[in-house]
Amino acid sequence: MAVIQFFTLLVQSILWNALQELEQSGFAWGALLFAALRQWQFWAVAGVLLLLFGLCCRLRKRSHEVDSSSDEESSSSDREQVEEDDDSDSDNDLGRLFAEHIQWPVQNLARDCQVVKDLIDNFILVFQEILSNSFFPVLEPAIGVGSAFEGWSPREEDIIYRLLVPLKPPRGHAFHLELGNRGDTPAWYSYVRVELVCTCMREQLAQEMLCFLHHPVEELRRNQGPSLLRTLCTGSYLDVQKTARWFYQLVQEAWVVLPQSSTWRLTMLPSIHFCKFRVTEGNNKTHIIEMMFGVQQGNSDIFVSSQNTEALFTPSTTWPESYTVAEAKFFRHMAGQVPHDSFHLRCLQAYARILVGTGFSTYTLKTVVMHLLNTIPLSGWRRRHFVLRMDDIMQYLLRCLEERRLDHFFLGNERVPEEIILPPDFQMAEPLNLFHHLVHDPDTHAEAMREYRHLQQRFTRLLSSGR
C-alpha cells in the first residue's frame, strides 16, 4: 500500500499548489477545487489511481486462479517460479508499469565504453613505448570512471567518457603525497612532491643510467635526459597544467600510429587540467573522452587526480582527492550483487534527467543512491519496485535537507563493502558533511528547499508524462 500513500501525497501536493496560486491571485477559498481540477497533474494522478484499483482486482483474481490450479505433482522448482511471479502485488506491478512508461534515452553504454576503453588501451601501449627510456612519469593502464563507466547517463548527447591514468614515478624519482586537511570539504589542497632517488647501486649493476644526485650536472646534461623535476614540476611539486600539456602532445604524437587513425578522426578539445578530445568513428558516431591522471594513495582505490574542483582558483600544483575509482568499483561490485533486473541505475538515470536546471548536482543524488543501495535489501531494487525506490530517494534527500547533512559515502562510513580498498584513516575519519554550506546560511538552505519542491514537480511530471 506504500504506492497508494505515495500518490495520496501527490494529490495533496497538487491541491496545495493550487491553493498557493489562489492565495497569490486573491481568489476565494471556494474556487480551490476548481483550480485543482484544471491542473493536468490532478487528472494524471486520478487516472493512475483508477489503474491501481484495476491492477489490485486483476492480481487478486490471478492469485486465486494460481492457488486453485496448483496440484501435488508440481515440482518444487515450478512452485518457486509461481511464487516468484506472484510476488508482485499492486504496488510492484505499478512500478513496472511506470518503468515501461518512461521514455528512456537510447544508449549502448556497454558497447561504447568498451570501444573507448580499447582505444585508450592502445594509446597507453604507444605511450609506454615512446616513454620507455625517458624520465617522464610511468603510465599505468587506464581505469574507466564516471557515470558512463558506472552504467548510467542522463542523455546520450551528454555522455563524456572519463578515464583515470595512474602515474608512477620514473627511475631515479619518488612521489610523496602531501594531503591537505579535509575540514568541511575533501582534501582539495593535496600536493605530489617529487624527490630524486640515488641510483648509484643500480648504475653499478646495470650501467643503464647516471645518478641524478651524485653525478656532475654537465655529465647528466651530456649523457642523459632531463629529470622529471626539470620537465613537469614547479619547484619540487608535480604540476597539473604542465602534465596536461604533456598528455596533449602525447595523444597527438601517438594517434598517427594507432589502427583507428586510418578511419577515425581526432579533434583535440581545450582543457587545462586533463587531456580532452573527441574521436569520430567511420560511421560518424562521436565519443568525447577525458583522460585524467592521478597518483594512488598507497594501494587503495583513492587517488589525488587532475580533476576539476569547484574552487575559482587553485595553484597548478594542487591535486584534489578523487573518489572516482572507488565509486566505479562500488557500482561494479553492486552489479554482481543485485538481481538481474535491478533498476538502481535507471533510478539514477531518471533523476539525472530531471536535475537539469536545478541547484542539485548529480553527485548529490549519486551519493544518496549509494547510501540507499547500502541499506535497502538488494532484492528491493527490481523494476517492479521502481516507484518505491524513486520515492525513497526523494524522501532521503528531503531528510538530509531538513537536517542539513548528507554524509560523504566513503569518509567515516563503516559499511563500505570490503572489496573497496580505502586508506587506513578513512573509516576512522569523522563523516564529511556534503551539505555543510547549508548549516550556517539560512538563505542558502531556504533556496535548497525551494529547489527540492521544484524537483518534486519534475518527478510528478516524469511519472505522468514519461519524460
C-alpha positions as CSV (number, residue, x, y, z in Angstrom):
1,M,0.0,0.0,0.0
2,A,3.1,2.3,0.0
3,V,2.4,3.5,-3.5
4,I,-1.2,4.3,-2.7
5,Q,0.1,6.5,0.1
6,F,2.7,8.0,-2.2
7,F,0.0,9.0,-4.8
8,T,-2.2,10.3,-2.0
9,L,0.6,12.6,-1.0
10,L,1.0,13.5,-4.7
11,V,-2.7,14.6,-4.9
12,Q,-2.3,16.6,-1.7
13,S,0.8,18.3,-3.2
14,I,-1.3,19.3,-6.3
15,L,-4.1,20.7,-4.1
16,W,-1.5,22.6,-2.1
17,N,0.0,24.1,-5.3
18,A,-3.5,25.2,-6.4
19,L,-4.1,26.8,-3.0
20,Q,-0.9,28.7,-3.2
21,E,-1.9,30.0,-6.7
22,L,-5.3,31.1,-5.4
23,E,-3.9,32.9,-2.4
24,Q,-1.5,34.8,-4.6
25,S,-4.2,35.7,-7.1
26,G,-6.7,36.8,-4.4
27,F,-9.5,34.2,-5.2
28,A,-11.9,32.9,-2.7
29,W,-11.4,29.5,-0.9
30,G,-14.4,28.2,-2.7
31,A,-12.6,28.1,-6.0
32,L,-9.9,25.8,-4.7
33,L,-11.3,22.5,-6.1
34,F,-12.0,24.1,-9.5
35,A,-8.4,25.3,-9.7
36,A,-7.0,21.9,-8.7
37,L,-9.2,20.1,-11.3
38,R,-7.7,22.4,-14.0
39,Q,-4.2,21.1,-13.3
40,W,-3.3,18.3,-15.7
41,Q,-1.3,16.6,-12.8
42,F,-4.6,16.0,-11.0
43,W,-6.1,14.1,-13.9
44,A,-2.9,12.1,-14.4
45,V,-2.8,11.0,-10.8
46,A,-6.5,10.3,-10.8
47,G,-6.0,8.0,-13.8
48,V,-3.1,6.3,-12.1
49,L,-5.2,5.6,-9.0
50,L,-8.0,4.1,-11.2
51,L,-5.4,1.9,-12.9
52,L,-4.0,0.9,-9.5
53,F,-7.5,-0.2,-8.4
54,G,-7.9,-2.3,-11.6
55,L,-4.5,-3.9,-11.0
56,C,-5.4,-4.8,-7.5
57,C,-8.6,-6.6,-8.8
58,R,-6.7,-8.3,-11.6
59,L,-3.9,-9.5,-9.4
60,R,-6.3,-10.8,-6.7
61,K,-8.1,-12.8,-9.4
62,R,-4.8,-14.1,-10.8
63,S,-3.6,-15.2,-7.3
64,H,-6.9,-17.1,-6.8
65,E,-6.5,-18.9,-10.1
66,V,-2.9,-19.9,-9.4
67,D,-3.9,-21.3,-6.0
68,S,-6.8,-23.3,-7.3
69,S,-4.8,-24.8,-10.2
70,S,-1.8,-26.0,-8.3
71,D,-1.5,-29.7,-7.5
72,E,0.7,-32.1,-5.7
73,E,2.6,-33.2,-8.8
74,S,4.1,-29.8,-9.4
75,S,7.9,-29.8,-8.9
76,S,9.5,-27.6,-6.2
77,S,11.1,-25.5,-8.9
78,D,7.7,-24.9,-10.6
79,R,6.3,-23.8,-7.3
80,E,9.2,-21.5,-6.7
81,Q,8.6,-19.9,-10.1
82,V,4.9,-19.4,-9.4
83,E,5.8,-17.8,-6.1
84,E,8.3,-15.5,-7.9
85,D,5.7,-14.5,-10.4
86,D,3.0,-13.9,-7.8
87,D,5.4,-11.9,-5.6
88,S,4.4,-8.7,-7.4
89,D,1.5,-7.1,-5.7
90,S,-0.4,-4.0,-7.0
91,D,2.4,-1.7,-5.8
92,N,5.0,-3.8,-7.6
93,D,3.1,-4.0,-10.9
94,L,2.5,-0.3,-10.8
95,G,6.3,0.2,-10.5
96,R,6.8,-2.0,-13.6
97,L,4.2,0.0,-15.5
98,F,5.8,3.3,-14.7
99,A,9.3,2.0,-15.6
100,E,8.0,0.9,-19.0
101,H,6.0,4.2,-19.4
102,I,9.1,6.4,-19.2
103,Q,10.8,7.3,-22.4
104,W,14.4,6.2,-21.7
105,P,17.2,7.5,-24.0
106,V,18.5,5.0,-26.5
107,Q,22.0,4.2,-25.3
108,N,24.6,1.5,-25.9
109,L,26.8,2.3,-23.0
110,A,28.4,-1.1,-22.5
111,R,29.4,-1.3,-26.2
112,D,30.6,2.3,-26.4
113,C,32.5,2.1,-23.1
114,Q,34.4,-1.0,-24.5
115,V,35.2,0.9,-27.7
116,V,36.6,3.8,-25.8
117,K,38.5,1.6,-23.4
118,D,40.1,-0.3,-26.3
119,L,41.1,3.0,-27.9
120,I,42.7,4.3,-24.7
121,D,44.5,0.9,-24.0
122,N,46.0,1.3,-27.5
123,F,47.1,4.8,-26.6
124,I,48.7,3.6,-23.3
125,L,50.7,0.9,-25.2
126,V,52.1,3.5,-27.6
127,F,52.8,6.0,-24.7
128,Q,54.7,3.3,-22.9
129,E,56.8,2.6,-26.0
130,I,57.5,6.3,-26.6
131,L,58.5,6.9,-22.9
132,S,60.4,3.7,-22.3
133,N,63.8,5.4,-22.0
134,S,62.7,8.8,-20.6
135,F,62.3,10.2,-17.1
136,F,58.7,11.2,-17.5
137,P,56.0,9.5,-15.3
138,V,55.3,5.8,-16.0
139,L,51.7,5.4,-17.2
140,E,49.6,2.5,-15.8
141,P,46.5,1.1,-17.6
142,A,43.6,3.5,-17.6
143,I,40.6,3.0,-15.3
144,G,37.1,3.8,-16.5
145,V,35.3,6.2,-14.1
146,G,32.3,8.5,-14.0
147,S,28.7,7.9,-15.0
148,A,29.3,6.2,-18.3
149,F,31.6,3.5,-16.9
150,E,29.3,3.2,-13.9
151,G,26.5,2.2,-16.3
152,W,24.2,5.3,-16.3
153,S,23.9,8.6,-18.1
154,P,21.1,11.1,-18.3
155,R,21.1,11.7,-22.1
156,E,23.0,10.3,-25.0
157,E,24.2,13.7,-26.1
158,D,25.7,14.4,-22.6
159,I,27.9,11.3,-22.3
160,I,31.5,12.0,-21.5
161,Y,33.8,9.0,-21.2
162,R,36.2,9.7,-18.3
163,L,39.3,7.6,-17.6
164,L,41.9,8.0,-15.0
165,V,45.5,7.1,-15.9
166,P,47.6,6.3,-12.7
167,L,51.1,7.8,-12.7
168,K,54.1,6.0,-11.2
169,P,57.5,7.7,-10.6
170,P,60.1,7.1,-13.2
171,R,63.6,5.6,-12.4
172,G,65.5,7.8,-10.0
173,H,62.4,9.5,-8.7
174,A,59.9,9.1,-5.9
175,F,56.4,10.5,-5.3
176,H,55.4,11.7,-1.8
177,L,51.8,12.8,-1.2
178,E,51.2,15.8,1.0
179,L,47.5,15.5,1.8
180,G,45.6,18.6,2.8
181,N,43.3,19.0,5.8
182,R,39.8,18.0,4.8
183,G,37.9,20.0,7.4
184,D,34.4,20.6,5.9
185,T,35.5,19.6,2.3
186,P,37.5,16.8,0.7
187,A,41.3,17.3,0.6
188,W,41.3,19.8,-2.3
189,Y,44.8,21.0,-1.4
190,S,46.9,18.0,-1.8
191,Y,50.4,18.0,-3.5
192,V,52.6,15.5,-5.2
193,R,56.2,16.2,-4.1
194,V,58.9,14.7,-6.4
195,E,62.2,13.6,-4.9
196,L,65.3,12.4,-6.6
197,V,66.5,8.9,-5.5
198,C,70.1,7.7,-5.5
199,T,70.7,5.1,-8.3
200,C,74.4,4.6,-7.8
201,M,74.0,0.9,-6.9
202,R,71.6,0.4,-9.8
203,E,74.2,2.0,-12.2
204,Q,76.9,-0.4,-11.0
205,L,74.6,-3.3,-11.6
206,A,73.0,-2.3,-14.9
207,Q,75.1,0.5,-16.3
208,E,71.9,2.0,-17.7
209,M,71.6,5.4,-16.1
210,L,73.5,8.1,-14.2
211,C,72.6,9.1,-10.7
212,F,70.8,12.5,-10.6
213,L,72.1,13.0,-7.1
214,H,75.8,12.1,-7.4
215,H,76.9,12.7,-11.0
216,P,78.1,16.2,-12.2
217,V,75.4,18.3,-13.9
218,E,77.4,18.7,-17.1
219,E,77.7,14.9,-17.4
220,L,74.0,14.5,-16.8
221,R,73.1,17.0,-19.5
222,R,75.5,15.5,-22.0
223,N,74.6,11.8,-21.5
224,Q,71.1,11.6,-20.0
225,G,67.7,13.1,-20.5
226,P,66.4,15.7,-18.0
227,S,64.9,14.6,-14.7
228,L,61.1,14.9,-14.0
229,L,61.8,17.8,-11.8
230,R,63.0,19.8,-14.8
231,T,60.1,19.0,-17.1
232,L,56.7,18.6,-15.4
233,C,57.3,20.2,-12.0
234,T,57.0,23.6,-10.5
235,G,59.6,23.7,-7.8
236,S,59.6,20.3,-6.2
237,Y,55.9,19.6,-7.0
238,L,54.3,17.9,-9.9
239,D,52.3,20.5,-11.9
240,V,48.8,19.6,-13.2
241,Q,48.8,22.0,-16.1
242,K,52.3,21.0,-17.3
243,T,51.3,17.4,-17.1
244,A,48.1,18.1,-19.1
245,R,50.0,19.8,-21.9
246,W,52.4,16.8,-21.9
247,F,49.5,14.4,-22.3
248,Y,48.0,16.6,-25.0
249,Q,51.2,16.3,-27.1
250,L,51.5,12.6,-26.4
251,V,48.0,11.9,-27.8
252,Q,48.7,13.8,-31.0
253,E,52.0,12.0,-31.4
254,A,50.6,8.6,-30.7
255,W,47.4,9.0,-32.8
256,V,49.1,8.6,-36.2
257,V,50.3,5.1,-35.3
258,L,47.0,3.8,-33.9
259,P,45.0,1.4,-36.1
260,Q,41.9,3.6,-35.6
261,S,43.5,6.6,-37.2
262,S,43.0,5.3,-40.7
263,T,39.2,5.5,-40.5
264,W,38.5,7.7,-37.4
265,R,39.0,11.5,-36.9
266,L,40.7,13.0,-33.8
267,T,39.8,16.5,-32.6
268,M,41.6,17.9,-29.6
269,L,39.5,20.0,-27.2
270,P,40.6,22.7,-24.8
271,S,41.3,21.8,-21.1
272,I,44.0,22.9,-18.6
273,H,43.6,20.1,-16.1
274,F,43.4,16.9,-18.2
275,C,43.5,15.8,-21.8
276,K,40.2,16.1,-23.6
277,F,39.4,15.1,-27.1
278,R,36.7,13.9,-29.5
279,V,37.0,10.9,-31.7
280,T,34.6,10.2,-34.6
281,E,34.2,6.7,-35.9
282,G,33.8,5.9,-39.6
283,N,30.1,5.8,-39.2
284,N,30.2,9.4,-37.8
285,K,29.4,8.3,-34.2
286,T,31.4,10.5,-31.8
287,H,32.8,10.0,-28.4
288,I,34.1,12.8,-26.1
289,I,36.9,11.5,-23.9
290,E,38.6,13.0,-20.9
291,M,41.9,11.4,-19.8
292,M,42.6,12.4,-16.2
293,F,45.7,11.4,-14.4
294,G,46.4,10.7,-10.8
295,V,48.6,9.3,-8.1
296,Q,47.4,6.5,-6.0
297,Q,47.3,6.7,-2.2
298,G,49.2,3.6,-1.1
299,N,47.5,0.5,-2.5
300,S,44.0,2.0,-2.1
301,D,41.2,2.9,-4.6
302,I,41.6,6.6,-3.6
303,F,43.8,8.9,-5.8
304,V,44.8,12.5,-6.0
305,S,44.0,13.5,-9.5
306,S,43.8,16.3,-12.1
307,Q,40.0,16.5,-12.0
308,N,38.4,20.0,-11.8
309,T,37.4,21.4,-8.5
310,E,34.7,23.9,-7.6
311,A,37.3,26.4,-6.4
312,L,37.7,29.5,-8.5
313,F,41.4,29.4,-8.3
314,T,43.9,26.8,-7.1
315,P,47.6,26.6,-7.7
316,S,48.6,24.4,-10.7
317,T,50.5,22.1,-8.2
318,T,47.2,21.3,-6.5
319,W,45.9,17.7,-6.9
320,P,42.4,17.2,-5.4
321,E,41.5,14.0,-3.7
322,S,39.5,11.8,-6.1
323,Y,37.0,9.0,-5.2
324,T,36.0,8.2,-8.8
325,V,37.8,4.9,-8.9
326,A,36.3,3.8,-5.6
327,E,32.8,4.9,-6.8
328,A,33.1,3.0,-10.1
329,K,34.3,-0.1,-8.2
330,F,31.3,0.2,-5.9
331,F,28.9,0.1,-8.8
332,R,30.7,-2.8,-10.4
333,H,30.5,-4.6,-7.1
334,M,26.8,-3.9,-6.8
335,A,26.2,-5.1,-10.4
336,G,27.3,-8.5,-9.2
337,Q,25.1,-8.5,-6.1
338,V,21.7,-7.0,-7.3
339,P,19.0,-9.1,-9.1
340,H,19.4,-9.4,-12.8
341,D,16.5,-6.9,-13.4
342,S,17.7,-4.3,-10.9
343,F,16.7,-0.8,-11.7
344,H,19.1,1.1,-9.4
345,L,20.9,2.6,-12.4
346,R,17.7,3.6,-14.1
347,C,16.7,5.5,-10.9
348,L,20.0,7.4,-11.1
349,Q,19.4,8.0,-14.8
350,A,15.9,9.3,-14.3
351,Y,17.0,11.7,-11.6
352,A,19.9,12.9,-13.6
353,R,17.5,13.9,-16.3
354,I,15.1,15.9,-14.0
355,L,18.0,17.5,-12.1
356,V,19.0,19.6,-15.2
357,G,18.4,23.3,-14.3
358,T,18.1,22.7,-10.6
359,G,20.6,23.5,-7.9
360,F,21.3,19.9,-7.1
361,S,24.3,18.1,-8.6
362,T,24.2,14.6,-10.0
363,Y,26.9,13.8,-7.4
364,T,24.5,14.6,-4.6
365,L,21.9,12.2,-6.0
366,K,24.5,9.6,-6.7
367,T,25.6,9.8,-3.0
368,V,22.0,9.4,-1.9
369,V,21.6,6.3,-4.1
370,M,24.9,4.8,-2.9
371,H,23.7,5.1,0.7
372,L,20.3,3.6,-0.1
373,L,22.0,0.7,-2.0
374,N,23.9,0.0,1.1
375,T,20.9,0.0,3.4
376,I,17.8,-1.2,1.4
377,P,17.8,-5.0,0.7
378,L,19.1,-5.5,-2.8
379,S,16.1,-7.6,-3.7
380,G,14.1,-4.4,-3.4
381,W,15.7,-2.7,-6.4
382,R,13.9,-4.7,-9.1
383,R,12.0,-3.0,-11.9
384,R,8.6,-3.6,-10.2
385,H,9.9,-1.5,-7.2
386,F,10.8,1.4,-9.4
387,V,8.3,4.0,-8.0
388,L,9.0,2.9,-4.4
389,R,12.8,3.4,-4.8
390,M,12.3,6.7,-6.6
391,D,10.2,7.9,-3.7
392,D,12.8,6.6,-1.2
393,I,15.4,8.7,-3.0
394,M,13.2,11.8,-2.7
395,Q,12.5,11.2,0.9
396,Y,16.1,10.6,1.8
397,L,17.1,13.8,0.1
398,L,14.4,15.7,1.9
399,R,15.5,14.3,5.3
400,C,19.1,15.4,4.5
401,L,18.0,18.9,3.6
402,E,15.9,19.2,6.7
403,E,18.8,18.0,8.9
404,R,21.3,20.0,6.7
405,R,23.5,16.9,6.5
406,L,24.5,14.5,3.7
407,D,27.4,12.3,4.7
408,H,30.1,11.5,2.2
409,F,29.8,7.8,1.2
410,F,33.4,6.8,1.9
411,L,34.7,9.0,4.6
412,G,33.7,7.8,8.1
413,N,31.4,5.1,6.6
414,E,31.9,1.7,8.3
415,R,29.6,-0.1,5.9
416,V,31.6,0.4,2.7
417,P,32.0,-3.1,1.0
418,E,35.3,-4.6,1.9
419,E,36.1,-5.1,-1.8
420,I,36.8,-1.4,-2.0
421,I,40.2,-0.6,-0.6
422,L,40.3,2.6,1.4
423,P,43.3,4.3,3.1
424,P,43.5,3.3,6.8
425,D,42.3,6.7,8.1
426,F,39.1,6.7,6.1
427,Q,36.9,4.6,8.3
428,M,38.2,6.3,11.4
429,A,37.7,9.7,10.0
430,E,34.8,12.0,11.0
431,P,32.0,11.7,8.5
432,L,32.2,14.5,5.9
433,N,29.0,16.6,5.5
434,L,28.4,17.4,1.9
435,F,25.7,19.9,3.0
436,H,28.0,21.8,5.3
437,H,27.2,25.0,3.3
438,L,23.6,24.8,4.5
439,V,24.3,24.7,8.2
440,H,25.0,28.4,8.9
441,D,23.3,30.0,5.8
442,P,19.5,30.3,6.2
443,D,19.1,31.8,2.8
444,T,21.0,29.0,1.0
445,H,19.0,26.4,3.0
446,A,15.7,28.1,2.0
447,E,16.8,28.1,-1.6
448,A,17.7,24.4,-1.4
449,M,14.2,23.6,-0.1
450,R,12.6,25.6,-3.0
451,E,14.8,23.6,-5.4
452,Y,13.6,20.4,-3.7
453,R,9.9,21.4,-4.3
454,H,10.8,22.1,-7.9
455,L,12.4,18.7,-8.2
456,Q,9.2,17.1,-6.8
457,Q,7.2,18.8,-9.5
458,R,9.5,17.4,-12.2
459,F,9.3,14.0,-10.6
460,T,5.5,14.1,-10.8
461,R,5.7,15.2,-14.5
462,L,8.1,12.3,-15.3
463,L,5.7,9.8,-13.8
464,S,2.7,11.2,-15.6
465,S,4.1,12.1,-19.0
466,G,7.1,9.7,-19.2
467,R,9.6,12.4,-19.9
